[in-house]
Amino acid sequence: MTPFVQTFFGLFLIFLGISVGYLLRKFLATQQIASAESEAKRLLSKAKEESNKLVIEGQEKSVKLIEEAKKEARERERTLNSAEERIQRIEGKLDERAAKIADAEEAVVAKADKVGALRQELEQLKEDEIKRLATIAGLSLEEAKSELFSRVESSISDDLARRTQKLVAEGEEHFSERAREIIVTALQRYAGSHSADVTTTVVALPNEDLKGRIIGKEGRNIKALERATGCEILVDDAPGAIVVSGFDPIRRHIAKIALEKLISDGRIQPARIEEVVEQAKAQIEAEIRRAGEAAVTDVGIIGIDPRLIFLLGRLKFRTSYGQNVLLHSIEAAHVAGMIAAEVGANVSVAKQGALFHDIGKSIDHEVEGTHVEIGRKLLARFGVNEEVIKAMQSHHDEYPNENPESIIVRVSESISAARPGARRDTVENYIKRLEDLERIANEFPGVEKSFAIQAGRELRVFVAPKDIDDWGAQKLARSIADQIESTLKYPGEIKVNVIRETRVIEYAK
């Protein structure tokens, strides 16, 4: 083979290889394009399917939202329709009520006009009658008026007396029965002690020799004791005992405890006396605090200032007519709570008002003023409710009754103080009160005689029937009761019984 042929053959092979490579590349490119087109079609088909699916889901959600919106719109429409109907019904009722009010107003105006016309007519008739009487009797206008009024009063006095007695009897019967039921219920539910311990100021001695030791050399022991306690120590007034004298009951009790400790210990000298007195003061303060806390707990009151509780405990060492003031306050608080529950009043206010009604007595020896006024200031100072202050301040009529609880506190205080065995009074005061009762009744005109009976709880007044009629007897009873209330001080209440009787005696012969 020649070089030319070889060259040609080599060129041919190269060309053939290039052609085959080109064709093969073109074939492979065609296959790749076809595969890419197929993949693109597949992806496009998948995208279309997903798009259709999303469109369908969007359409479904849209339909659902539209249905929910329509449903909500229907609900709102129903609500608005119901509200509109209700408003229309209310407007109708208001229109009817306005029409009725207008009719009633017209009727009231007509009645008022009619009453005014009748009043003018009555005034005119009265003036005509007065002028006629004045003309007939030759009296002046004022004299005729006086004559006319006296005639009318005398003509209707019997009828007024009967009507008044009937109304009073009916009212007293109803209210007395209800009041009796409430008070009896309260007393039955609270079974307090019927006797109170009286704070004693007498210290018993085991032997008379101790008096000399208590007096001490040149009286230094007894002077130290009096200076430390503020009380007067009387050694020679009673055999076998020492009397402690002082106006402050707490000081007397401190002196009593100190003396008992000194007698028991046997060491009696000024330094020891001062030490024992301080111990007694601490003991009394602790006892006072415990007594106040026990009282508040017993009544069931919370949220009270500890300083006010301490002052309440001081009432343990205070008595009134032999009745322990703290026990009296606790008893009154229980009764007040029961009565308040029965009548529908504020139980807490009634209890607190009754418990603190005598709180002023805890320091009335130290501060000027009545115990009611002192108590008001104390309660206000320690932040007690104003209603409680109003409830406690009128139990001795120093202030008017400003709420229902004030009446309940007064009643419960009287129940606790006036029941049998609660208090003891001296014979002189007892006799003087009876004499004053009879004296007040005898000062009124028309009274023949009077008697104070039932330990001063009732005053029977006998009147002359010729001087006092039935209507006058009622007015006399009220006047005597008012005079007793304004001039005398007494626990509980006094019944004024005016008796008017006519006795006619004839003899058959």
Buried (B, 14 or more C-beta within 10 A) or exposed (E): EEEEEEEEEEEEEEEEEEEEEEEEEEEEEEEEEEEEEEEEEEEEEEEEEEEEEEEEEEEEEEEEEEEEEEEEEEEEEEEEEEEEEEEEEEEEEEEEEEEEEEEEEEEEEEEEEEEEEEEEEEEEEEEEEBEEBBEEEEBEEEBBBEBBEEEEEEEEBEEEBEEBBEEEEEEEEEEEEEBEEBBEBBBEEBEBEEEBEEBEBEBEBEEEEBBEBBBBEEEEBBBBBBEBBBBBBBBEEEEEEBBBEBEBBBBBBBBBBBBBBBBEEEEBBBEBBBBBBEBBBEBBBEBBBEBBBBBBEEBEBEEBBEEBBBBBBBBBBBBBEBBBBBBBBBBBBBBBBBBBBBBEBBBBBBBBBBBBBBBBBBBBEEEEEEBBBBBBEBBEEBEBBEBBBBBBBBBBEEBEBBBBBBBBBBBBBBBBBBBEEBBEBEEEEEEEBBEBBBEBBEEBEBBEEBBBEEEBEBBBBBBEBEEBBBBBBBBBBEBBBEBBEEEBEBBBBBEBBBEBEEEEEEEEE
